[in-house]
Amino acid sequence: MPAVPQQNERVELAMKILDCRQRLRRVGWDLDQAERLRAEMERLERKLREIDE
């Protein structure tokens, strides 16, 4: 049964990454906020890759 909680975590991370991408599109020319969103996306993607390993 440990696969189910792990799958839920993967889905949550994917949804957060999607949310960051959508917010990044709306940021426009605010470079500071864009950098923060990119850093958050990278952190979430790393965590997702760790789960997959």
Backbone as a chain_set.jsonl record, in Angstrom:
{"seq": "MPAVPQQNERVELAMKILDCRQRLRRVGWDLDQAERLRAEMERLERKLREIDE", "coords": {"N": [[0.796, -1.213, 0.0], [2.147, 1.259, 0.186], [2.52, 2.585, -2.201], [0.294, 4.09, -2.884], [0.079, 6.454, -1.114], [2.469, 7.631, -1.983], [1.909, 8.086, -4.655], [-0.143, 9.953, -4.401], [1.325, 12.084, -3.341], [2.978, 12.632, -5.519], [1.077, 13.547, -7.364], [0.174, 15.853, -6.056], [2.55, 17.379, -6.072], [2.905, 17.687, -8.842], [0.65, 19.223, -9.436], [1.261, 21.567, -8.018], [3.527, 22.387, -9.437], [2.365, 22.919, -11.929], [0.69, 25.035, -11.159], [2.634, 26.944, -10.486], [3.75, 27.367, -13.017], [1.578, 28.521, -14.361], [1.225, 30.87, -12.846], [3.671, 32.041, -13.41], [3.382, 32.709, -16.086], [1.618, 34.836, -15.836], [3.081, 36.754, -14.539], [4.638, 38.535, -16.039], [6.748, 41.256, -16.524], [7.974, 41.329, -14.051], [10.77, 40.587, -12.755], [11.973, 39.683, -10.365], [9.917, 38.273, -9.026], [9.441, 36.356, -10.985], [11.863, 34.928, -10.94], [11.734, 33.831, -8.357], [9.514, 32.14, -8.665], [10.499, 30.378, -10.621], [12.586, 29.19, -9.192], [11.129, 27.903, -7.199], [9.689, 26.095, -8.794], [11.805, 24.511, -9.756], [12.695, 23.387, -7.343], [10.429, 21.864, -6.632], [10.309, 20.126, -8.827], [12.711, 18.724, -8.488], [12.135, 17.377, -6.111], [10.051, 15.773, -6.995], [11.423, 14.14, -8.824], [13.066, 12.778, -7.022], [11.211, 11.213, -5.684], [10.463, 9.512, -7.716], [12.716, 7.959, -8.031]], "CA": [[0.0, 0.0, 0.0], [2.885, 2.511, 0.214], [2.494, 3.243, -3.508], [-0.816, 5.043, -2.961], [0.477, 7.764, -0.588], [3.508, 8.193, -2.841], [1.224, 8.566, -5.854], [-0.825, 11.183, -4.007], [2.347, 13.123, -3.219], [3.394, 12.964, -6.886], [0.001, 14.343, -7.958], [0.214, 17.166, -5.413], [3.711, 18.097, -6.595], [2.62, 18.051, -10.237], [-0.318, 20.326, -9.417], [1.977, 22.764, -7.581], [4.372, 22.806, -10.551], [1.457, 23.52, -12.9], [0.278, 26.329, -10.607], [3.776, 27.856, -10.64], [3.861, 27.708, -14.441], [0.492, 29.446, -14.687], [1.548, 32.155, -12.227], [4.818, 32.583, -14.129], [2.854, 33.328, -17.306], [0.928, 36.08, -15.481], [4.005, 37.675, -13.874], [5.055, 39.581, -16.967], [8.113, 41.779, -16.452], [8.474, 41.337, -12.67], [11.846, 39.6, -12.799], [12.187, 39.089, -9.034], [8.876, 37.275, -8.792], [9.665, 35.27, -11.945], [12.972, 34.112, -10.427], [11.237, 33.061, -7.211], [8.659, 31.07, -9.177], [11.362, 29.381, -11.278], [13.292, 28.464, -8.136], [10.131, 27.024, -6.575], [9.433, 25.016, -9.741], [12.972, 23.622, -9.751], [12.671, 22.651, -6.085], [9.353, 20.881, -6.717], [10.684, 19.109, -9.816], [13.731, 17.864, -7.852], [11.443, 16.515, -5.144], [9.32, 14.794, -7.783], [12.398, 13.175, -9.342], [13.503, 11.952, -5.89], [10.15, 10.231, -5.416], [10.488, 8.543, -8.821], [13.892, 7.085, -7.944]], "C": [[0.842, 1.282, 0.0], [2.874, 3.253, -1.118], [1.395, 4.301, -3.574], [-0.449, 6.39, -2.343], [1.542, 8.429, -1.453], [2.885, 8.766, -4.111], [0.499, 9.871, -5.551], [0.158, 12.342, -3.913], [2.82, 13.576, -4.599], [2.354, 13.87, -7.547], [0.005, 15.749, -7.366], [1.385, 18.0, -5.933], [3.472, 18.545, -8.025], [1.638, 19.214, -10.304], [0.352, 21.627, -8.983], [2.874, 23.304, -8.693], [3.516, 23.491, -11.616], [1.007, 24.901, -12.44], [1.396, 27.36, -10.761], [3.92, 28.296, -12.09], [2.79, 28.712, -14.85], [0.759, 30.826, -14.094], [2.697, 32.834, -12.943], [4.361, 33.277, -15.415], [2.218, 34.688, -17.011], [1.86, 37.14, -14.903], [4.407, 38.825, -14.785], [6.508, 39.969, -16.734], [8.66, 41.868, -15.033], [9.52, 40.224, -12.521], [12.098, 38.935, -11.452], [11.171, 37.99, -8.753], [9.054, 36.091, -9.743], [10.787, 34.357, -11.468], [12.535, 33.262, -9.248], [10.37, 31.887, -7.68], [9.488, 29.986, -9.858], [12.105, 28.543, -10.242], [12.348, 27.48, -7.44], [9.827, 25.837, -7.497], [10.586, 24.02, -9.759], [13.002, 22.768, -8.49], [11.617, 21.541, -6.131], [9.695, 19.762, -7.701], [11.757, 18.177, -9.263], [13.081, 16.877, -6.899], [10.666, 15.416, -5.876], [10.256, 13.724, -8.343], [12.895, 12.25, -8.237], [12.473, 10.865, -5.582], [10.197, 9.133, -6.468], [11.656, 7.573, -8.721], [13.701, 5.95, -6.979]], "O": [[0.258, 2.351, -0.181], [3.191, 4.442, -1.156], [1.557, 5.31, -4.26], [-0.65, 7.41, -3.0], [1.524, 9.645, -1.638], [3.302, 9.823, -4.585], [0.525, 10.797, -6.362], [-0.141, 13.452, -4.354], [3.039, 14.767, -4.822], [2.707, 14.844, -8.212], [-0.144, 16.729, -8.096], [1.23, 19.191, -6.204], [3.805, 19.675, -8.381], [1.786, 20.099, -11.148], [0.041, 22.687, -9.527], [2.979, 24.516, -8.881], [3.903, 24.532, -12.147], [0.948, 25.835, -13.241], [1.142, 28.509, -11.122], [4.184, 29.468, -12.362], [3.066, 29.647, -15.601], [0.545, 31.839, -14.759], [2.712, 34.058, -13.076], [4.901, 34.319, -15.783], [2.274, 35.591, -17.846], [1.473, 38.303, -14.788], [4.503, 39.968, -14.338], [7.395, 39.115, -16.744], [9.731, 42.442, -14.835], [9.194, 39.08, -12.204], [12.405, 37.744, -11.402], [11.529, 36.904, -8.296], [8.842, 34.944, -9.348], [10.677, 33.136, -11.579], [12.921, 32.097, -9.146], [10.478, 30.779, -7.155], [9.208, 28.799, -9.69], [12.238, 27.329, -10.397], [12.736, 26.353, -7.133], [9.72, 24.703, -7.031], [10.359, 22.811, -9.774], [13.297, 21.574, -8.548], [11.882, 20.411, -5.718], [9.407, 18.593, -7.444], [11.729, 16.976, -9.529], [13.425, 15.696, -6.878], [10.628, 14.271, -5.427], [9.923, 12.539, -8.337], [13.122, 11.065, -8.481], [12.833, 9.733, -5.259], [9.996, 7.96, -6.156], [11.592, 6.474, -9.272], [14.604, 5.133, -6.8]]}, "num_chains": 1, "name": "protein.A"}
